[in-house]
Amino acid sequence: MKVIDYSQKGIVFDIQKYSIHDGPGIRTIVFLKGCPLRCIWCSNPESQNTKPEIMFRKNLCIHCGKCVSICLNNAIGPQNKYWIDRKKCISCGECVNVCPSSALTLKGKEMTVEDVINEVKKDETYYRNSGGGITLSGGEALLQYKFAKELLKACHAKGWHTAVETEGYISKEVIMEVVPHIDLVLLDMKTYDTNLHYKYTKVHNEVIKENAKLIQSMTRTIIRIPVIPGVNDSVEEFSSIVKFVKTLDNVEQIHILPYHNYGENKYYLLGRDYLMKDTKKNKEEHLNNLKKIVEDNDLICQIGG
């Protein structure tokens, strides 16, 4: 019997229940903080930094001044463009505790494996009846690999299906340690061209391509391609990604993830600008053409995760 460290700690910023995406059946998605990539279209910008962060909702602020008074670092006030000076803020949460209108919230909290299991097990009947389970997401779910490993082990001990969403920008040592506890890997491939990948994510993708080969040899893997207008939606770039996927012997499916701007408001809540503000969504006809490219390469394809 595998020993599980239920006291292992991680930083979790959300737990989303009753999901019918990101793996089979009805699932609970556990979102972990931290990501080495900086994709300009990221819909979870609150996931990028490893530490908890304060979000400020201007429309809820009643200007009582309590947060200004309690902040020992003088990081809060109208002198700041987005109310909070992020260089001074240490995310201690004191301002959140005194805010009477919930204009300030703290994204990310420390939880043990036991804490998470106690929360998600409330829905284990749904997992068993639907063939569902737990999906770890982020950010990059495997950045907190020690926490992820113990959490996945605990899920398997319960008999739950496990899935992980990852960009694959991790070490081979982490893959060898954690992937044996994963039933399904949902692996993002954003571009094939490494310079293009760096331009929009701030990392090159050679490591990701090498890790894709290793991961798919160890467990069931589905490749997901976020289709971003002006980035990777050309027939040439998309076809290059598909051609690479064809070299992965054990991958049979590609999921096309259409661009959306659902996370735009989060950037402002974090005091950041959204760089894709004027980007238009993918046209359905173009998405269907990309889907045909996948199917013409004898791979299963669906639009959406």
VMD Tcl script that draws the C-alpha trace (Angstrom):
set ca {
  {0.00 0.00 0.00}
  {1.35 3.42 -0.97}
  {2.06 5.79 1.89}
  {0.33 9.15 1.38}
  {1.49 12.36 3.03}
  {-1.82 14.03 3.81}
  {0.02 16.90 5.52}
  {1.77 18.00 2.31}
  {0.86 21.64 1.60}
  {0.13 23.54 -1.58}
  {-1.33 26.86 -2.68}
  {-4.83 26.46 -4.17}
  {-6.71 29.37 -5.70}
  {-10.01 27.71 -6.65}
  {-11.97 24.46 -6.48}
  {-14.59 24.19 -9.21}
  {-17.26 21.52 -8.83}
  {-19.61 19.77 -11.27}
  {-17.42 20.24 -14.33}
  {-18.22 18.13 -17.40}
  {-15.03 19.17 -19.17}
  {-11.33 18.51 -18.56}
  {-11.70 14.76 -18.39}
  {-14.44 12.09 -18.41}
  {-17.62 12.22 -16.35}
  {-18.48 14.76 -13.68}
  {-15.34 16.24 -12.21}
  {-13.96 18.61 -9.62}
  {-11.18 20.90 -10.85}
  {-8.54 21.89 -8.31}
  {-6.62 24.97 -9.46}
  {-3.05 25.34 -8.20}
  {-1.06 28.58 -8.13}
  {2.06 29.13 -10.19}
  {3.05 28.95 -13.85}
  {6.40 29.36 -15.66}
  {4.66 30.60 -18.84}
  {3.20 34.05 -19.46}
  {0.76 33.44 -22.30}
  {-0.74 36.79 -23.24}
  {-4.18 35.18 -23.69}
  {-4.15 33.44 -20.28}
  {-7.68 33.27 -18.86}
  {-6.44 32.65 -15.31}
  {-3.89 35.41 -14.69}
  {-4.40 34.95 -10.95}
  {-2.74 31.54 -11.39}
  {0.60 32.79 -12.71}
  {2.33 33.89 -9.52}
  {3.06 31.19 -6.95}
  {2.01 33.30 -3.97}
  {-1.50 34.50 -3.01}
  {-2.59 37.82 -4.55}
  {-5.10 40.54 -3.72}
  {-7.84 41.30 -6.24}
  {-9.63 44.66 -6.10}
  {-13.18 45.16 -7.37}
  {-13.59 48.90 -7.81}
  {-17.37 48.70 -8.25}
  {-17.78 47.19 -4.77}
  {-15.56 49.71 -2.95}
  {-17.44 52.04 -0.57}
  {-14.31 54.15 0.15}
  {-14.44 53.57 3.88}
  {-10.64 53.80 4.13}
  {-10.22 50.79 6.42}
  {-7.86 49.02 4.02}
  {-5.72 52.15 3.70}
  {-5.42 52.50 7.46}
  {-4.49 48.90 8.18}
  {-1.86 48.45 5.46}
  {1.55 48.71 7.13}
  {3.34 48.87 3.77}
  {1.38 51.85 2.45}
  {0.46 49.76 -0.58}
  {-3.19 50.84 -0.83}
  {-4.81 54.11 -1.80}
  {-6.17 56.35 -4.56}
  {-2.63 57.36 -5.59}
  {-2.30 53.96 -7.30}
  {-3.76 53.35 -10.77}
  {-5.47 50.12 -9.66}
  {-5.72 51.04 -5.95}
  {-2.94 48.63 -4.90}
  {0.80 49.11 -5.39}
  {1.77 45.53 -6.25}
  {5.47 46.21 -5.62}
  {4.74 47.09 -2.00}
  {1.91 44.61 -1.35}
  {2.96 41.41 0.45}
  {-0.51 39.80 0.20}
  {-0.82 39.44 3.97}
  {-4.60 39.66 3.65}
  {-5.14 42.18 6.44}
  {-6.94 44.55 4.07}
  {-9.22 41.72 2.97}
  {-10.13 40.98 6.59}
  {-11.32 44.54 7.26}
  {-13.06 45.21 3.93}
  {-16.82 45.41 4.68}
  {-17.96 45.20 1.05}
  {-15.74 42.35 -0.23}
  {-14.12 44.71 -2.72}
  {-10.82 43.09 -1.74}
  {-10.36 39.34 -1.99}
  {-7.36 37.06 -1.58}
  {-6.75 34.59 -4.40}
  {-4.80 31.61 -3.22}
  {-4.61 29.90 0.15}
  {-2.47 27.21 1.69}
  {-4.20 23.84 1.92}
  {-3.03 20.37 2.89}
  {-3.82 17.27 0.87}
  {-6.22 16.33 3.65}
  {-7.98 19.70 3.36}
  {-8.54 19.24 -0.37}
  {-9.69 15.63 -0.06}
  {-12.17 16.59 2.66}
  {-13.64 19.20 0.32}
  {-13.79 17.22 -2.91}
  {-15.01 13.96 -1.36}
  {-18.38 15.63 -0.77}
  {-19.07 14.90 -4.44}
  {-17.56 11.41 -4.76}
  {-20.99 9.90 -5.51}
  {-20.99 11.93 -8.74}
  {-17.53 10.64 -9.64}
  {-18.50 7.03 -9.14}
  {-21.84 7.27 -10.97}
  {-20.39 9.13 -13.97}
  {-16.88 7.72 -14.23}
  {-15.56 11.15 -13.29}
  {-12.97 12.28 -10.82}
  {-10.46 15.00 -10.04}
  {-8.54 17.22 -12.45}
  {-5.59 19.33 -11.36}
  {-5.23 22.58 -13.26}
  {-3.60 25.96 -12.87}
  {-1.42 27.70 -13.76}
  {0.88 24.79 -14.29}
  {-0.47 22.06 -12.04}
  {2.87 20.22 -11.87}
  {4.85 23.23 -10.68}
  {3.79 22.24 -7.16}
  {4.72 18.66 -7.96}
  {5.18 17.37 -4.40}
  {1.70 18.53 -3.44}
  {0.23 17.32 -6.75}
  {1.78 13.87 -6.35}
  {0.40 13.30 -2.87}
  {-3.02 14.66 -3.86}
  {-3.17 12.36 -6.90}
  {-2.14 9.39 -4.76}
  {-4.90 10.23 -2.29}
  {-7.44 10.41 -5.13}
  {-6.37 7.01 -6.44}
  {-6.70 5.58 -2.93}
  {-10.34 6.65 -3.09}
  {-10.75 5.00 -6.49}
  {-11.23 8.28 -8.36}
  {-10.08 8.95 -11.91}
  {-7.25 11.50 -12.05}
  {-6.41 14.00 -14.77}
  {-3.92 16.85 -15.03}
  {-3.83 19.88 -17.31}
  {-0.25 20.82 -18.12}
  {1.87 22.84 -20.53}
  {4.64 20.28 -20.15}
  {7.28 22.89 -19.23}
  {8.67 20.83 -16.35}
  {11.64 18.58 -15.67}
  {11.80 14.94 -16.72}
  {12.36 14.07 -13.07}
  {8.97 15.55 -12.17}
  {7.32 13.67 -15.02}
  {8.78 10.35 -13.87}
  {7.69 11.04 -10.30}
  {4.14 12.30 -10.86}
  {2.77 10.93 -14.15}
  {2.47 7.32 -12.83}
  {-0.34 8.67 -10.64}
  {-2.22 10.33 -13.54}
  {-4.86 8.50 -15.61}
  {-5.17 11.24 -18.24}
  {-2.86 14.09 -19.23}
  {-4.37 17.05 -21.08}
  {-1.27 18.56 -22.68}
  {-1.31 22.00 -24.28}
  {0.59 22.58 -27.52}
  {0.48 26.29 -28.28}
  {2.81 26.54 -31.27}
  {5.32 24.36 -33.09}
  {7.70 27.21 -33.94}
  {9.88 27.79 -30.88}
  {10.52 31.49 -31.53}
  {6.81 32.11 -31.94}
  {6.23 30.24 -28.70}
  {8.74 32.44 -26.90}
  {7.23 35.63 -28.30}
  {3.83 34.95 -26.78}
  {4.64 32.83 -23.70}
  {8.16 33.99 -22.70}
  {9.57 30.44 -22.87}
  {10.86 28.30 -25.74}
  {9.11 25.00 -26.41}
  {11.88 22.46 -27.05}
  {11.42 21.09 -23.52}
  {7.66 20.84 -24.05}
  {8.06 18.84 -27.27}
  {10.53 16.44 -25.67}
  {8.31 16.01 -22.61}
  {5.29 15.34 -24.82}
  {7.08 12.26 -26.16}
  {7.80 11.02 -22.65}
  {4.39 11.75 -21.15}
  {2.43 10.04 -23.92}
  {4.58 6.93 -23.50}
  {3.56 6.71 -19.83}
  {-0.18 7.42 -19.73}
  {-3.17 8.33 -21.85}
  {-2.59 11.76 -23.37}
  {-4.82 14.19 -25.26}
  {-3.21 17.17 -26.99}
  {-5.07 20.45 -26.71}
  {-4.41 23.37 -29.03}
  {-5.66 26.80 -27.93}
  {-6.38 28.55 -31.23}
  {-5.33 32.18 -30.81}
  {-6.08 34.67 -33.62}
  {-2.90 36.19 -35.01}
  {-0.71 33.76 -33.06}
  {-1.17 30.14 -34.12}
  {-4.40 30.11 -36.15}
  {-2.75 30.10 -39.58}
  {-3.12 26.91 -41.56}
  {0.68 26.64 -41.74}
  {1.37 26.91 -38.02}
  {-1.60 24.76 -37.03}
  {-0.60 22.08 -39.54}
  {2.91 22.05 -38.09}
  {1.51 21.31 -34.64}
  {-0.66 18.49 -36.03}
  {2.31 17.05 -37.92}
  {4.27 16.94 -34.67}
  {1.40 15.26 -32.84}
  {1.37 12.58 -35.53}
  {4.87 11.58 -34.39}
  {3.50 10.74 -30.93}
  {2.62 7.06 -31.27}
  {0.11 6.88 -28.41}
  {-1.84 10.10 -29.01}
  {-5.12 9.66 -30.85}
  {-6.99 12.86 -30.04}
  {-6.58 16.60 -30.44}
  {-8.93 19.09 -28.80}
  {-9.21 22.52 -30.38}
  {-9.75 25.22 -27.76}
  {-11.24 28.38 -29.33}
  {-9.95 31.73 -28.06}
  {-12.13 33.54 -25.53}
  {-11.72 36.63 -23.39}
  {-13.55 35.41 -20.28}
  {-10.57 36.25 -18.10}
  {-10.18 39.84 -19.28}
  {-11.69 41.45 -16.19}
  {-9.35 39.51 -13.90}
  {-6.38 41.45 -15.28}
  {-7.86 44.73 -14.09}
  {-8.70 43.20 -10.70}
  {-5.01 42.32 -10.42}
  {-3.88 45.77 -11.55}
  {-2.72 44.62 -14.97}
  {-3.60 45.50 -18.57}
  {-5.15 42.93 -20.89}
  {-2.96 42.85 -24.00}
  {-5.52 41.12 -26.24}
  {-8.35 43.56 -25.65}
  {-9.19 44.06 -29.33}
  {-8.77 40.41 -30.38}
  {-11.81 38.95 -32.11}
  {-13.00 35.40 -31.53}
  {-12.38 32.60 -34.00}
  {-14.83 32.21 -36.85}
  {-16.71 28.92 -36.79}
  {-15.87 28.19 -40.41}
  {-12.14 28.55 -39.74}
  {-12.33 26.28 -36.68}
  {-14.08 23.63 -38.77}
  {-11.32 23.92 -41.39}
  {-8.71 23.36 -38.70}
  {-10.70 20.40 -37.39}
  {-10.61 18.89 -40.87}
  {-6.80 19.20 -40.92}
  {-6.69 17.07 -37.78}
  {-9.11 14.50 -39.11}
  {-7.29 14.31 -42.44}
  {-4.30 13.17 -40.40}
  {-6.34 10.26 -38.99}
  {-6.67 11.81 -35.54}
  {-9.87 12.24 -33.54}
  {-10.78 15.90 -33.09}
  {-13.29 17.90 -31.14}
  {-13.79 21.61 -30.76}
  {-13.81 22.45 -27.06}
  {-12.15 20.73 -24.11}
}
mol new
graphics top color blue
foreach p $ca { graphics top sphere $p radius 0.5 }
foreach p [lrange $ca 0 end-1] q [lrange $ca 1 end] { graphics top cylinder $p $q radius 0.2 }
display resetview
